[in-house]
Amino acid sequence: MTTTSTINNGTNFEVYVAKETFKFHAAHFVAFKGFRERLHGHNYRVGVRVLGSRGISHDGYLIDFGDIKDAVKRICKNLNEHFLCP
């Protein structure tokens, strides 16, 4: 997992989370006037950037990484092996 946390101006926070398990596989195609490609798939990797201005809690953390990981895993599971419609 790659995580970074920065403090800007003493009030704004940024957290980036990327993990090998944050991935899904999906199919798509692009079509517009005069062009249409065949349906094909890709393997997608996901990274999440969370911005906030909430105060740091008593334990020194801004947000629970477990909550972020659970949400991203649910989203990836819902997208996995589906068609992404343009």
BELZILIN-V544646 format. One record per residue. N is the residue number from 1. SS is DSSP state (a for helix, b for strand, c for the rest). PSI is psi in radians with two decimals (999 if undefined). NEAR is the number of other ideal C-beta (glycine too) atoms within 8 Angstrom. Layout:
n->N ss->SS psi->PSI near->NEAR
n->N ss->SS psi->PSI near->NEAR
//
This chain:
n->1 ss->c psi->2.35 near->6
n->2 ss->b psi->2.15 near->8
n->3 ss->b psi->2.42 near->8
n->4 ss->b psi->2.61 near->7
n->5 ss->b psi->2.25 near->8
n->6 ss->b psi->2.63 near->6
n->7 ss->b psi->2.17 near->7
n->8 ss->b psi->2.25 near->8
n->9 ss->c psi->0.34 near->5
n->10 ss->c psi->-0.09 near->4
n->11 ss->c psi->-0.42 near->5
n->12 ss->b psi->2.49 near->9
n->13 ss->b psi->2.63 near->13
n->14 ss->b psi->2.33 near->11
n->15 ss->b psi->2.28 near->13
n->16 ss->b psi->2.28 near->11
n->17 ss->b psi->2.22 near->15
n->18 ss->b psi->2.41 near->10
n->19 ss->b psi->2.59 near->9
n->20 ss->b psi->-0.54 near->4
n->21 ss->b psi->-0.08 near->6
n->22 ss->b psi->1.42 near->13
n->23 ss->b psi->2.78 near->10
n->24 ss->b psi->2.86 near->11
n->25 ss->b psi->2.29 near->9
n->26 ss->b psi->2.77 near->13
n->27 ss->b psi->2.70 near->10
n->28 ss->b psi->3.00 near->12
n->29 ss->c psi->2.81 near->10
n->30 ss->c psi->2.34 near->8
n->31 ss->b psi->2.34 near->7
n->32 ss->b psi->2.99 near->6
n->33 ss->c psi->2.10 near->3
n->34 ss->c psi->-0.01 near->3
n->35 ss->b psi->2.33 near->7
n->36 ss->b psi->2.11 near->6
n->37 ss->c psi->2.84 near->7
n->38 ss->c psi->2.68 near->4
n->39 ss->c psi->2.28 near->6
n->40 ss->b psi->2.96 near->8
n->41 ss->b psi->2.88 near->7
n->42 ss->b psi->2.78 near->8
n->43 ss->b psi->2.13 near->7
n->44 ss->b psi->2.44 near->9
n->45 ss->b psi->2.51 near->7
n->46 ss->b psi->2.40 near->11
n->47 ss->b psi->2.57 near->9
n->48 ss->b psi->2.28 near->10
n->49 ss->b psi->2.12 near->7
n->50 ss->b psi->2.19 near->10
n->51 ss->b psi->2.54 near->6
n->52 ss->b psi->2.93 near->8
n->53 ss->c psi->0.23 near->5
n->54 ss->c psi->2.59 near->7
n->55 ss->c psi->2.67 near->3
n->56 ss->c psi->2.38 near->7
n->57 ss->c psi->3.06 near->7
n->58 ss->c psi->-0.43 near->3
n->59 ss->c psi->0.04 near->4
n->60 ss->c psi->0.09 near->5
n->61 ss->c psi->2.62 near->7
n->62 ss->c psi->-0.76 near->9
n->63 ss->c psi->2.65 near->10
n->64 ss->c psi->2.03 near->6
n->65 ss->a psi->-0.50 near->10
n->66 ss->a psi->-0.67 near->6
n->67 ss->a psi->-0.72 near->8
n->68 ss->a psi->-0.84 near->13
n->69 ss->a psi->-0.76 near->10
n->70 ss->a psi->-0.75 near->8
n->71 ss->a psi->-0.78 near->8
n->72 ss->a psi->-0.72 near->13
n->73 ss->a psi->-0.69 near->10
n->74 ss->a psi->-0.77 near->8
n->75 ss->a psi->-0.81 near->9
n->76 ss->a psi->-0.69 near->13
n->77 ss->a psi->-0.69 near->8
n->78 ss->a psi->-0.52 near->7
n->79 ss->a psi->-0.38 near->10
n->80 ss->c psi->2.30 near->9
n->81 ss->c psi->0.70 near->5
n->82 ss->b psi->2.95 near->8
n->83 ss->b psi->2.24 near->7
n->84 ss->c psi->1.94 near->8
n->85 ss->c psi->2.24 near->4
n->86 ss->c psi->999 near->6
//
